[in-house]
Amino acid sequence: MTINSRKWKSLPDDVKAGIKKAAEVARAKFSKIYSSWFDKIVKDQEKMGCLVTFASPEDIKTWVSLPQVQEIEQQWVKEAKALGIKDANAVLEKVKNIVAQGIARDK
C-alpha cells in the first residue's frame, strides 16, 4: 500500500488509523489467496512435468550482487534525476530498505 507522503501527513489521525487497519486486513487476505494460488501453480507445473526450482538465500545474494544489478540501479538514478528527482539516490535507498523490511517481516 502506498500513499503520497504529503497527503498522508495531511490526513487526520483517525483516517490514518483506518487506512492502516484496512491495509493489515488486505495484506492478510491477499497473503492467504496468494499462497494458495502459488501452491496450485507449482503443483500444476509439476504435474505437467516441469522442474520447479526455488532460489536459495545464497542464490539471491549472488543475483543481487551482480554488476548488472548495480548498473540498472544507476541507470534508474540517472533517468530519475533527468525527470527532476533531485534525491534519486536517496529514493532508491528507501525503496531497497522497504523491500528488505518486507522480506524480513515475511520470513
Backbone as XML, in Angstrom:
<?xml version="1.0"?>
<chain id="A" units="angstrom">
  <residue number="1" name="MET">
    <atom name="N" x="0.846" y="-1.162" z="0.000"/>
    <atom name="CA" x="0.000" y="0.000" z="0.000"/>
    <atom name="C" x="0.901" y="1.237" z="0.000"/>
  </residue>
  <residue number="2" name="THR">
    <atom name="N" x="0.593" y="2.178" z="-0.838"/>
    <atom name="CA" x="1.380" y="3.404" z="-0.882"/>
    <atom name="C" x="0.456" y="4.612" z="-0.908"/>
  </residue>
  <residue number="3" name="ILE">
    <atom name="N" x="1.010" y="5.715" z="-0.444"/>
    <atom name="CA" x="0.285" y="6.982" z="-0.479"/>
    <atom name="C" x="1.330" y="8.098" z="-0.504"/>
  </residue>
  <residue number="4" name="ASN">
    <atom name="N" x="1.006" y="9.162" z="-1.167"/>
    <atom name="CA" x="1.883" y="10.325" z="-1.211"/>
    <atom name="C" x="2.120" y="10.818" z="0.217"/>
  </residue>
  <residue number="5" name="SER">
    <atom name="N" x="3.380" y="11.060" z="0.578"/>
    <atom name="CA" x="3.702" y="11.418" z="1.964"/>
    <atom name="C" x="3.064" y="12.738" z="2.393"/>
  </residue>
  <residue number="6" name="ARG">
    <atom name="N" x="2.975" y="13.698" z="1.479"/>
    <atom name="CA" x="2.318" y="14.965" z="1.851"/>
    <atom name="C" x="0.839" y="14.743" z="2.131"/>
  </residue>
  <residue number="7" name="LYS">
    <atom name="N" x="0.222" y="13.914" z="1.306"/>
    <atom name="CA" x="-1.194" y="13.613" z="1.520"/>
    <atom name="C" x="-1.375" y="12.882" z="2.848"/>
  </residue>
  <residue number="8" name="TRP">
    <atom name="N" x="-0.510" y="11.907" z="3.112"/>
    <atom name="CA" x="-0.593" y="11.140" z="4.355"/>
    <atom name="C" x="-0.496" y="12.066" z="5.567"/>
  </residue>
  <residue number="9" name="LYS">
    <atom name="N" x="0.462" y="12.975" z="5.539"/>
    <atom name="CA" x="0.652" y="13.897" z="6.660"/>
    <atom name="C" x="-0.550" y="14.813" z="6.863"/>
  </residue>
  <residue number="10" name="SER">
    <atom name="N" x="-1.295" y="15.064" z="5.788"/>
    <atom name="CA" x="-2.440" y="15.967" z="5.891"/>
    <atom name="C" x="-3.701" y="15.279" z="6.435"/>
  </residue>
  <residue number="11" name="LEU">
    <atom name="N" x="-3.666" y="13.964" z="6.513"/>
    <atom name="CA" x="-4.852" y="13.224" z="6.958"/>
    <atom name="C" x="-4.995" y="13.260" z="8.474"/>
  </residue>
  <residue number="12" name="PRO">
    <atom name="N" x="-6.231" y="13.280" z="8.974"/>
    <atom name="CA" x="-6.439" y="13.206" z="10.421"/>
    <atom name="C" x="-5.996" y="11.833" z="10.950"/>
  </residue>
  <residue number="13" name="ASP">
    <atom name="N" x="-5.648" y="11.777" z="12.219"/>
    <atom name="CA" x="-5.147" y="10.540" z="12.806"/>
    <atom name="C" x="-6.136" y="9.389" z="12.704"/>
  </residue>
  <residue number="14" name="ASP">
    <atom name="N" x="-7.432" y="9.681" z="12.844"/>
    <atom name="CA" x="-8.418" y="8.596" z="12.778"/>
    <atom name="C" x="-8.482" y="8.003" z="11.361"/>
  </residue>
  <residue number="15" name="VAL">
    <atom name="N" x="-8.299" y="8.829" z="10.351"/>
    <atom name="CA" x="-8.289" y="8.335" z="8.968"/>
    <atom name="C" x="-7.030" y="7.498" z="8.740"/>
  </residue>
  <residue number="16" name="LYS">
    <atom name="N" x="-5.886" y="7.970" z="9.245"/>
    <atom name="CA" x="-4.643" y="7.202" z="9.127"/>
    <atom name="C" x="-4.799" y="5.838" z="9.785"/>
  </residue>
  <residue number="17" name="ALA">
    <atom name="N" x="-5.414" y="5.821" z="10.969"/>
    <atom name="CA" x="-5.614" y="4.555" z="11.686"/>
    <atom name="C" x="-6.504" y="3.618" z="10.872"/>
  </residue>
  <residue number="18" name="GLY">
    <atom name="N" x="-7.544" y="4.167" z="10.261"/>
    <atom name="CA" x="-8.425" y="3.351" z="9.425"/>
    <atom name="C" x="-7.709" y="2.777" z="8.220"/>
  </residue>
  <residue number="19" name="ILE">
    <atom name="N" x="-6.876" y="3.583" z="7.598"/>
    <atom name="CA" x="-6.114" y="3.116" z="6.430"/>
    <atom name="C" x="-5.133" y="2.027" z="6.848"/>
  </residue>
  <residue number="20" name="LYS">
    <atom name="N" x="-4.460" y="2.231" z="7.982"/>
    <atom name="CA" x="-3.520" y="1.214" z="8.462"/>
    <atom name="C" x="-4.229" y="-0.106" z="8.745"/>
  </residue>
  <residue number="21" name="LYS">
    <atom name="N" x="-5.401" y="-0.025" z="9.369"/>
    <atom name="CA" x="-6.164" y="-1.236" z="9.682"/>
    <atom name="C" x="-6.609" y="-1.926" z="8.388"/>
  </residue>
  <residue number="22" name="ALA">
    <atom name="N" x="-7.108" y="-1.144" z="7.433"/>
    <atom name="CA" x="-7.544" y="-1.713" z="6.152"/>
    <atom name="C" x="-6.370" y="-2.380" z="5.427"/>
  </residue>
  <residue number="23" name="ALA">
    <atom name="N" x="-5.201" y="-1.774" z="5.506"/>
    <atom name="CA" x="-4.020" y="-2.349" z="4.867"/>
    <atom name="C" x="-3.652" y="-3.684" z="5.509"/>
  </residue>
  <residue number="24" name="GLU">
    <atom name="N" x="-3.759" y="-3.761" z="6.840"/>
    <atom name="CA" x="-3.458" y="-5.017" z="7.537"/>
    <atom name="C" x="-4.425" y="-6.115" z="7.105"/>
  </residue>
  <residue number="25" name="VAL">
    <atom name="N" x="-5.709" y="-5.775" z="7.044"/>
    <atom name="CA" x="-6.724" y="-6.756" z="6.640"/>
    <atom name="C" x="-6.487" y="-7.199" z="5.197"/>
  </residue>
  <residue number="26" name="ALA">
    <atom name="N" x="-6.233" y="-6.242" z="4.304"/>
    <atom name="CA" x="-5.986" y="-6.565" z="2.898"/>
    <atom name="C" x="-4.743" y="-7.438" z="2.759"/>
  </residue>
  <residue number="27" name="ARG">
    <atom name="N" x="-3.688" y="-7.107" z="3.489"/>
    <atom name="CA" x="-2.449" y="-7.886" z="3.423"/>
    <atom name="C" x="-2.698" y="-9.320" z="3.879"/>
  </residue>
  <residue number="28" name="ALA">
    <atom name="N" x="-3.435" y="-9.482" z="4.967"/>
    <atom name="CA" x="-3.718" y="-10.825" z="5.483"/>
    <atom name="C" x="-4.542" y="-11.629" z="4.481"/>
  </residue>
  <residue number="29" name="LYS">
    <atom name="N" x="-5.574" y="-11.022" z="3.911"/>
    <atom name="CA" x="-6.419" y="-11.736" z="2.943"/>
    <atom name="C" x="-5.640" y="-12.054" z="1.672"/>
  </residue>
  <residue number="30" name="PHE">
    <atom name="N" x="-4.878" y="-11.086" z="1.176"/>
    <atom name="CA" x="-4.113" y="-11.308" z="-0.045"/>
    <atom name="C" x="-3.078" y="-12.396" z="0.178"/>
  </residue>
  <residue number="31" name="SER">
    <atom name="N" x="-2.444" y="-12.394" z="1.342"/>
    <atom name="CA" x="-1.410" y="-13.391" z="1.628"/>
    <atom name="C" x="-1.978" y="-14.799" z="1.543"/>
  </residue>
  <residue number="32" name="LYS">
    <atom name="N" x="-3.171" y="-15.007" z="2.094"/>
    <atom name="CA" x="-3.799" y="-16.330" z="2.042"/>
    <atom name="C" x="-4.119" y="-16.712" z="0.601"/>
  </residue>
  <residue number="33" name="ILE">
    <atom name="N" x="-4.689" y="-15.781" z="-0.154"/>
    <atom name="CA" x="-5.051" y="-16.054" z="-1.538"/>
    <atom name="C" x="-3.801" y="-16.318" z="-2.365"/>
  </residue>
  <residue number="34" name="TYR">
    <atom name="N" x="-2.801" y="-15.471" z="-2.211"/>
    <atom name="CA" x="-1.569" y="-15.622" z="-2.984"/>
    <atom name="C" x="-0.925" y="-16.963" z="-2.681"/>
  </residue>
  <residue number="35" name="SER">
    <atom name="N" x="-0.850" y="-17.309" z="-1.412"/>
    <atom name="CA" x="-0.200" y="-18.553" z="-1.016"/>
    <atom name="C" x="-0.890" y="-19.758" z="-1.644"/>
  </residue>
  <residue number="36" name="SER">
    <atom name="N" x="-2.218" y="-19.802" z="-1.602"/>
    <atom name="CA" x="-2.932" y="-20.951" z="-2.163"/>
    <atom name="C" x="-2.767" y="-21.011" z="-3.685"/>
  </residue>
  <residue number="37" name="TRP">
    <atom name="N" x="-2.816" y="-19.868" z="-4.355"/>
    <atom name="CA" x="-2.634" y="-19.859" z="-5.804"/>
    <atom name="C" x="-1.207" y="-20.215" z="-6.178"/>
  </residue>
  <residue number="38" name="PHE">
    <atom name="N" x="-0.250" y="-19.741" z="-5.415"/>
    <atom name="CA" x="1.151" y="-20.064" z="-5.683"/>
    <atom name="C" x="1.348" y="-21.569" z="-5.597"/>
  </residue>
  <residue number="39" name="ASP">
    <atom name="N" x="0.841" y="-22.170" z="-4.519"/>
    <atom name="CA" x="0.973" y="-23.616" z="-4.348"/>
    <atom name="C" x="0.290" y="-24.375" z="-5.483"/>
  </residue>
  <residue number="40" name="LYS">
    <atom name="N" x="-0.892" y="-23.906" z="-5.905"/>
    <atom name="CA" x="-1.620" y="-24.554" z="-7.004"/>
    <atom name="C" x="-0.821" y="-24.475" z="-8.302"/>
  </residue>
  <residue number="41" name="ILE">
    <atom name="N" x="-0.268" y="-23.329" z="-8.591"/>
    <atom name="CA" x="0.507" y="-23.147" z="-9.824"/>
    <atom name="C" x="1.728" y="-24.065" z="-9.821"/>
  </residue>
  <residue number="42" name="VAL">
    <atom name="N" x="2.423" y="-24.149" z="-8.693"/>
    <atom name="CA" x="3.596" y="-25.022" z="-8.607"/>
    <atom name="C" x="3.188" y="-26.469" z="-8.830"/>
  </residue>
  <residue number="43" name="LYS">
    <atom name="N" x="2.112" y="-26.914" z="-8.170"/>
    <atom name="CA" x="1.652" y="-28.301" z="-8.347"/>
    <atom name="C" x="1.257" y="-28.571" z="-9.795"/>
  </residue>
  <residue number="44" name="ASP">
    <atom name="N" x="0.550" y="-27.641" z="-10.414"/>
    <atom name="CA" x="0.148" y="-27.806" z="-11.819"/>
    <atom name="C" x="1.367" y="-27.899" z="-12.735"/>
  </residue>
  <residue number="45" name="GLN">
    <atom name="N" x="2.366" y="-27.075" z="-12.469"/>
    <atom name="CA" x="3.580" y="-27.118" z="-13.287"/>
    <atom name="C" x="4.291" y="-28.465" z="-13.127"/>
  </residue>
  <residue number="46" name="GLU">
    <atom name="N" x="4.336" y="-28.943" z="-11.893"/>
    <atom name="CA" x="4.985" y="-30.235" z="-11.649"/>
    <atom name="C" x="4.204" y="-31.366" z="-12.327"/>
  </residue>
  <residue number="47" name="LYS">
    <atom name="N" x="2.864" y="-31.309" z="-12.295"/>
    <atom name="CA" x="2.041" y="-32.314" z="-12.982"/>
    <atom name="C" x="2.322" y="-32.332" z="-14.479"/>
  </residue>
  <residue number="48" name="MET">
    <atom name="N" x="2.643" y="-31.166" z="-15.035"/>
    <atom name="CA" x="2.932" y="-31.060" z="-16.465"/>
    <atom name="C" x="4.361" y="-31.505" z="-16.792"/>
  </residue>
  <residue number="49" name="GLY">
    <atom name="N" x="5.116" y="-31.902" z="-15.771"/>
    <atom name="CA" x="6.468" y="-32.386" z="-16.000"/>
    <atom name="C" x="7.550" y="-31.329" z="-15.869"/>
  </residue>
  <residue number="50" name="CYS">
    <atom name="N" x="7.179" y="-30.144" z="-15.412"/>
    <atom name="CA" x="8.170" y="-29.078" z="-15.246"/>
    <atom name="C" x="8.976" y="-29.312" z="-13.966"/>
  </residue>
  <residue number="51" name="LEU">
    <atom name="N" x="10.226" y="-28.957" z="-14.017"/>
    <atom name="CA" x="11.062" y="-28.967" z="-12.827"/>
    <atom name="C" x="10.965" y="-27.576" z="-12.213"/>
  </residue>
  <residue number="52" name="VAL">
    <atom name="N" x="10.403" y="-27.488" z="-11.018"/>
    <atom name="CA" x="10.221" y="-26.210" z="-10.341"/>
    <atom name="C" x="11.354" y="-26.056" z="-9.332"/>
  </residue>
  <residue number="53" name="THR">
    <atom name="N" x="12.107" y="-24.993" z="-9.471"/>
    <atom name="CA" x="13.256" y="-24.746" z="-8.608"/>
    <atom name="C" x="13.112" y="-23.382" z="-7.958"/>
  </residue>
  <residue number="54" name="PHE">
    <atom name="N" x="13.448" y="-23.309" z="-6.687"/>
    <atom name="CA" x="13.366" y="-22.052" z="-5.957"/>
    <atom name="C" x="14.781" y="-21.564" z="-5.640"/>
  </residue>
  <residue number="55" name="ALA">
    <atom name="N" x="14.952" y="-20.262" z="-5.708"/>
    <atom name="CA" x="16.252" y="-19.669" z="-5.399"/>
    <atom name="C" x="16.534" y="-19.790" z="-3.903"/>
  </residue>
  <residue number="56" name="SER">
    <atom name="N" x="17.747" y="-20.187" z="-3.594"/>
    <atom name="CA" x="18.169" y="-20.245" z="-2.195"/>
    <atom name="C" x="18.591" y="-18.848" z="-1.755"/>
  </residue>
  <residue number="57" name="PRO">
    <atom name="N" x="18.710" y="-18.632" z="-0.451"/>
    <atom name="CA" x="19.215" y="-17.329" z="0.001"/>
    <atom name="C" x="20.578" y="-16.990" z="-0.614"/>
  </residue>
  <residue number="58" name="GLU">
    <atom name="N" x="21.416" y="-18.004" z="-0.806"/>
    <atom name="CA" x="22.727" y="-17.774" z="-1.420"/>
    <atom name="C" x="22.566" y="-17.357" z="-2.885"/>
  </residue>
  <residue number="59" name="ASP">
    <atom name="N" x="21.615" y="-18.003" z="-3.586"/>
    <atom name="CA" x="21.346" y="-17.638" z="-4.981"/>
    <atom name="C" x="20.923" y="-16.174" z="-5.079"/>
  </residue>
  <residue number="60" name="ILE">
    <atom name="N" x="20.055" y="-15.761" z="-4.177"/>
    <atom name="CA" x="19.555" y="-14.384" z="-4.193"/>
    <atom name="C" x="20.682" y="-13.406" z="-3.912"/>
  </residue>
  <residue number="61" name="LYS">
    <atom name="N" x="21.537" y="-13.732" z="-2.931"/>
    <atom name="CA" x="22.672" y="-12.857" z="-2.627"/>
    <atom name="C" x="23.582" y="-12.716" z="-3.851"/>
  </residue>
  <residue number="62" name="THR">
    <atom name="N" x="23.816" y="-13.825" z="-4.527"/>
    <atom name="CA" x="24.646" y="-13.790" z="-5.731"/>
    <atom name="C" x="24.000" y="-12.923" z="-6.797"/>
  </residue>
  <residue number="63" name="TRP">
    <atom name="N" x="22.695" y="-13.105" z="-7.001"/>
    <atom name="CA" x="21.980" y="-12.367" z="-8.046"/>
    <atom name="C" x="22.011" y="-10.872" z="-7.789"/>
  </residue>
  <residue number="64" name="VAL">
    <atom name="N" x="21.702" y="-10.459" z="-6.562"/>
    <atom name="CA" x="21.657" y="-9.016" z="-6.293"/>
    <atom name="C" x="23.050" y="-8.394" z="-6.272"/>
  </residue>
  <residue number="65" name="SER">
    <atom name="N" x="24.075" y="-9.227" z="-6.190"/>
    <atom name="CA" x="25.449" y="-8.713" z="-6.204"/>
    <atom name="C" x="26.026" y="-8.600" z="-7.610"/>
  </residue>
  <residue number="66" name="LEU">
    <atom name="N" x="25.281" y="-9.058" z="-8.605"/>
    <atom name="CA" x="25.791" y="-8.985" z="-9.979"/>
    <atom name="C" x="26.016" y="-7.531" z="-10.384"/>
  </residue>
  <residue number="67" name="PRO">
    <atom name="N" x="27.069" y="-7.275" z="-11.136"/>
    <atom name="CA" x="27.332" y="-5.894" z="-11.584"/>
    <atom name="C" x="26.164" y="-5.308" z="-12.377"/>
  </residue>
  <residue number="68" name="GLN">
    <atom name="N" x="25.419" y="-6.159" z="-13.088"/>
    <atom name="CA" x="24.298" y="-5.672" z="-13.881"/>
    <atom name="C" x="23.204" y="-5.050" z="-13.016"/>
  </residue>
  <residue number="69" name="VAL">
    <atom name="N" x="23.037" y="-5.569" z="-11.800"/>
    <atom name="CA" x="22.017" y="-5.009" z="-10.903"/>
    <atom name="C" x="22.401" y="-3.581" z="-10.531"/>
  </residue>
  <residue number="70" name="GLN">
    <atom name="N" x="23.660" y="-3.378" z="-10.182"/>
    <atom name="CA" x="24.123" y="-2.031" z="-9.851"/>
    <atom name="C" x="24.034" y="-1.111" z="-11.070"/>
  </residue>
  <residue number="71" name="GLU">
    <atom name="N" x="24.319" y="-1.648" z="-12.250"/>
    <atom name="CA" x="24.217" y="-0.840" z="-13.472"/>
    <atom name="C" x="22.774" y="-0.392" z="-13.702"/>
  </residue>
  <residue number="72" name="ILE">
    <atom name="N" x="21.840" y="-1.299" z="-13.508"/>
    <atom name="CA" x="20.427" y="-0.962" z="-13.688"/>
    <atom name="C" x="19.993" y="0.082" z="-12.659"/>
  </residue>
  <residue number="73" name="GLU">
    <atom name="N" x="20.453" y="-0.084" z="-11.418"/>
    <atom name="CA" x="20.120" y="0.897" z="-10.381"/>
    <atom name="C" x="20.655" y="2.275" z="-10.752"/>
  </residue>
  <residue number="74" name="GLN">
    <atom name="N" x="21.887" y="2.331" z="-11.227"/>
    <atom name="CA" x="22.469" y="3.619" z="-11.597"/>
    <atom name="C" x="21.778" y="4.222" z="-12.817"/>
  </residue>
  <residue number="75" name="GLN">
    <atom name="N" x="21.330" y="3.365" z="-13.730"/>
    <atom name="CA" x="20.561" y="3.852" z="-14.878"/>
    <atom name="C" x="19.255" y="4.475" z="-14.387"/>
  </residue>
  <residue number="76" name="TRP">
    <atom name="N" x="18.599" y="3.808" z="-13.422"/>
    <atom name="CA" x="17.353" y="4.349" z="-12.876"/>
    <atom name="C" x="17.606" y="5.708" z="-12.225"/>
  </residue>
  <residue number="77" name="VAL">
    <atom name="N" x="18.681" y="5.803" z="-11.437"/>
    <atom name="CA" x="19.017" y="7.066" z="-10.769"/>
    <atom name="C" x="19.227" y="8.166" z="-11.805"/>
  </residue>
  <residue number="78" name="LYS">
    <atom name="N" x="19.969" y="7.862" z="-12.844"/>
    <atom name="CA" x="20.240" y="8.846" z="-13.902"/>
    <atom name="C" x="18.940" y="9.310" z="-14.551"/>
  </residue>
  <residue number="79" name="GLU">
    <atom name="N" x="18.070" y="8.366" z="-14.900"/>
    <atom name="CA" x="16.803" y="8.718" z="-15.541"/>
    <atom name="C" x="15.890" y="9.482" z="-14.592"/>
  </residue>
  <residue number="80" name="ALA">
    <atom name="N" x="15.870" y="9.087" z="-13.323"/>
    <atom name="CA" x="15.035" y="9.777" z="-12.337"/>
    <atom name="C" x="15.509" y="11.222" z="-12.156"/>
  </residue>
  <residue number="81" name="LYS">
    <atom name="N" x="16.822" y="11.420" z="-12.100"/>
    <atom name="CA" x="17.352" y="12.780" z="-11.981"/>
    <atom name="C" x="16.976" y="13.617" z="-13.196"/>
  </residue>
  <residue number="82" name="ALA">
    <atom name="N" x="17.043" y="12.994" z="-14.376"/>
    <atom name="CA" x="16.685" y="13.708" z="-15.605"/>
    <atom name="C" x="15.213" y="14.127" z="-15.597"/>
  </residue>
  <residue number="83" name="LEU">
    <atom name="N" x="14.398" y="13.379" z="-14.849"/>
    <atom name="CA" x="12.966" y="13.708" z="-14.739"/>
    <atom name="C" x="12.680" y="14.687" z="-13.604"/>
  </residue>
  <residue number="84" name="GLY">
    <atom name="N" x="13.748" y="15.104" z="-12.903"/>
    <atom name="CA" x="13.564" y="16.124" z="-11.873"/>
    <atom name="C" x="13.621" y="15.640" z="-10.436"/>
  </residue>
  <residue number="85" name="ILE">
    <atom name="N" x="13.921" y="14.371" z="-10.212"/>
    <atom name="CA" x="14.037" y="13.868" z="-8.839"/>
    <atom name="C" x="15.449" y="14.165" z="-8.365"/>
  </residue>
  <residue number="86" name="LYS">
    <atom name="N" x="15.566" y="15.179" z="-7.527"/>
    <atom name="CA" x="16.890" y="15.630" z="-7.103"/>
    <atom name="C" x="17.611" y="14.612" z="-6.217"/>
  </residue>
  <residue number="87" name="ASP">
    <atom name="N" x="16.860" y="13.930" z="-5.363"/>
    <atom name="CA" x="17.465" y="12.993" z="-4.418"/>
    <atom name="C" x="17.209" y="11.541" z="-4.838"/>
  </residue>
  <residue number="88" name="ALA">
    <atom name="N" x="17.439" y="11.232" z="-6.100"/>
    <atom name="CA" x="17.147" y="9.907" z="-6.644"/>
    <atom name="C" x="17.902" y="8.802" z="-5.916"/>
  </residue>
  <residue number="89" name="ASN">
    <atom name="N" x="19.150" y="9.047" z="-5.547"/>
    <atom name="CA" x="19.901" y="8.028" z="-4.796"/>
    <atom name="C" x="19.225" y="7.716" z="-3.470"/>
  </residue>
  <residue number="90" name="ALA">
    <atom name="N" x="18.743" y="8.743" z="-2.791"/>
    <atom name="CA" x="18.060" y="8.541" z="-1.506"/>
    <atom name="C" x="16.750" y="7.777" z="-1.716"/>
  </residue>
  <residue number="91" name="VAL">
    <atom name="N" x="16.041" y="8.083" z="-2.791"/>
    <atom name="CA" x="14.792" y="7.369" z="-3.095"/>
    <atom name="C" x="15.092" y="5.893" z="-3.336"/>
  </residue>
  <residue number="92" name="LEU">
    <atom name="N" x="16.116" y="5.604" z="-4.108"/>
    <atom name="CA" x="16.494" y="4.223" z="-4.379"/>
    <atom name="C" x="16.826" y="3.497" z="-3.071"/>
  </residue>
  <residue number="93" name="GLU">
    <atom name="N" x="17.582" y="4.139" z="-2.212"/>
    <atom name="CA" x="17.932" y="3.504" z="-0.934"/>
    <atom name="C" x="16.691" y="3.262" z="-0.080"/>
  </residue>
  <residue number="94" name="LYS">
    <atom name="N" x="15.745" y="4.189" z="-0.095"/>
    <atom name="CA" x="14.490" y="3.991" z="0.652"/>
    <atom name="C" x="13.722" y="2.794" z="0.114"/>
  </residue>
  <residue number="95" name="VAL">
    <atom name="N" x="13.648" y="2.672" z="-1.198"/>
    <atom name="CA" x="12.950" y="1.543" z="-1.818"/>
    <atom name="C" x="13.627" y="0.234" z="-1.423"/>
  </residue>
  <residue number="96" name="LYS">
    <atom name="N" x="14.950" y="0.205" z="-1.496"/>
    <atom name="CA" x="15.682" y="-1.003" z="-1.126"/>
    <atom name="C" x="15.454" y="-1.356" z="0.345"/>
  </residue>
  <residue number="97" name="ASN">
    <atom name="N" x="15.360" y="-0.339" z="1.194"/>
    <atom name="CA" x="15.108" y="-0.556" z="2.614"/>
    <atom name="C" x="13.700" y="-1.111" z="2.835"/>
  </residue>
  <residue number="98" name="ILE">
    <atom name="N" x="12.725" y="-0.574" z="2.118"/>
    <atom name="CA" x="11.341" y="-1.055" z="2.242"/>
    <atom name="C" x="11.264" y="-2.524" z="1.827"/>
  </residue>
  <residue number="99" name="VAL">
    <atom name="N" x="11.931" y="-2.871" z="0.733"/>
    <atom name="CA" x="11.945" y="-4.258" z="0.266"/>
    <atom name="C" x="12.591" y="-5.152" z="1.324"/>
  </residue>
  <residue number="100" name="ALA">
    <atom name="N" x="13.712" y="-4.728" z="1.876"/>
    <atom name="CA" x="14.405" y="-5.516" z="2.900"/>
    <atom name="C" x="13.520" y="-5.718" z="4.128"/>
  </residue>
  <residue number="101" name="GLN">
    <atom name="N" x="12.796" y="-4.666" z="4.531"/>
    <atom name="CA" x="11.893" y="-4.793" z="5.674"/>
    <atom name="C" x="10.771" y="-5.787" z="5.384"/>
  </residue>
  <residue number="102" name="GLY">
    <atom name="N" x="10.234" y="-5.730" z="4.178"/>
    <atom name="CA" x="9.180" y="-6.663" z="3.798"/>
    <atom name="C" x="9.658" y="-8.103" z="3.788"/>
  </residue>
  <residue number="103" name="ILE">
    <atom name="N" x="10.849" y="-8.319" z="3.259"/>
    <atom name="CA" x="11.418" y="-9.674" z="3.234"/>
    <atom name="C" x="11.637" y="-10.172" z="4.656"/>
  </residue>
  <residue number="104" name="ALA">
    <atom name="N" x="12.196" y="-9.313" z="5.500"/>
    <atom name="CA" x="12.450" y="-9.699" z="6.883"/>
    <atom name="C" x="11.138" y="-10.002" z="7.619"/>
  </residue>
  <residue number="105" name="ARG">
    <atom name="N" x="10.112" y="-9.223" z="7.351"/>
    <atom name="CA" x="8.815" y="-9.422" z="8.021"/>
    <atom name="C" x="8.186" y="-10.750" z="7.603"/>
  </residue>
  <residue number="106" name="ASP">
    <atom name="N" x="8.370" y="-11.122" z="6.345"/>
    <atom name="CA" x="7.712" y="-12.316" z="5.808"/>
    <atom name="C" x="8.469" y="-13.613" z="6.066"/>
  </residue>
  <residue number="107" name="LYS">
    <atom name="N" x="9.640" y="-13.535" z="6.673"/>
    <atom name="CA" x="10.407" y="-14.771" z="6.949"/>
    <atom name="C" x="9.809" y="-15.532" z="8.088"/>
  </residue>
</chain>
